[in-house]
Amino acid sequence: MDSAAGVVGSQSMTRRGFGQHTAAFAATGLLAACAGPGRQAGTGPAAGAKLQGKILLSVWGALYEDELYTASYIPEFQKQFPDVQVEFLRPAGNYREALETSHAGGVAPDVMRQSATDAGHYVKSGMDRPLDEYIKTEKFNREDFYPHHWPHLQYNGKTYGIPQDTNQQGAYINRRLFQEAGLKLPDENYTYEQLARDARVLSKVNATGNRQYALTAGYGIGLLYPLVFAQGGKVWKDAEKKEILLASDPFFKATEFLKRSLVDPGYMPTPEILAERGGTVKMFYNGEAAVLIDGTHRAPFTLKEAPDLDWMAVPYFTYGSTKKTTAGFPYWSVWSQSKAPDAAAKMIFHMQGGEGPIKYWQQLWVAAPANKSAVKSAAFKKVPGMAGHIPSLKDEAEWQAKCAWQMWTLDRSEKAGGVIETENISQWSPMIGTETGARVAKIFAATDPVRAKDALEDATRAINGYIKQHG
């Protein structure tokens, strides 16, 4: 989209173009501070210094999200700090590779939106700057954030990022299918065991002649994590996350339950059927599945892309006697070699403090803000959306049906050991997804299925071997 007033530029480009673009800015001084030399990485804000300089802010996400930054965050920040010039950039292609390339070339963005799954990798590579002194100077309240965020942003006693949101897994419900089956609608107390019973009437050949399923979900390792955590299981052997525990009883029991109770009886489509019908989301939109397991980001898109679907969302289902779910989240960081680190840090606190988190939620509502105060505010229940891109929620009743579950789960995750568990997150997460994807799918395949024990042991050897070699 066009640049907003007061914003230097808004770009979308390939990874190669990103490197060329930032290199050009470095040559012209855009990435250097306007006045005075940059301070050394790891130091805090200069006492009494006037905030000035030129900074580059990079993000990933849907293109229309740019408007939140270019029309709101950046102009408001520059109005407050007129001597700071902010450039906005959205690199196309592989975002992680783009940041790595620019960091290696000495021209990375000053402010970066990054994924928690990559935090350990970025810190290890020296990309992110410690923010502890800035947090102290700004009197930024760490306690206003949920505890599942900080363990993934703190290394060797230092904090390298500020969390932005919580994208937790939940259950999307087709109300019509439950009501037509004469079943009670799921709520926060609904269990996987109850779903297995309800599935007997939810799964059938519908009026179009297609088989309708009780549940659809992606067959990745992430499907197993909540069930493993509900059993008290772990993904990693120790806090250093150097040895994964996929070949363990909690994982075997989770796969056995899903296969025996839902997949084998025909209550959940096999990987082959998912491929034939266009995937989990399409099946849910088409009314071919009563329940979809997905993240909070699915909510606004369901309302937009399936406007005639009668749906609601509830917390992730209880398994056994325990309710657990998983979550991912982005965070904000300052580049370790930034020439204007004070301005970069101040930009982060501007976006993630004050009204910033509520603006993020109200316009995009893809995930609840990381700030407790924002989630607990009256404004959290008001969702005007983003005109032309994200639909609004018309009243509190619609908010209750589609968003209240997020607050319910977060309220029960204010202390460590709550409903939300993120022990699975590590710098190895992308590699783990690659190594487990096809192997987990084969456990539930209709054609030539593989025993869970064999598939998970094979994945464990591959993952631990890679970590031992590259860790």
Summary of the structure (lengths in Angstrom):
residues: 471
radius of gyration: 23.1
end to end distance: 41.0
largest distance: 72.2
contacts: 1576
relative contact order: 0.16
helix: 43%
strand: 18%
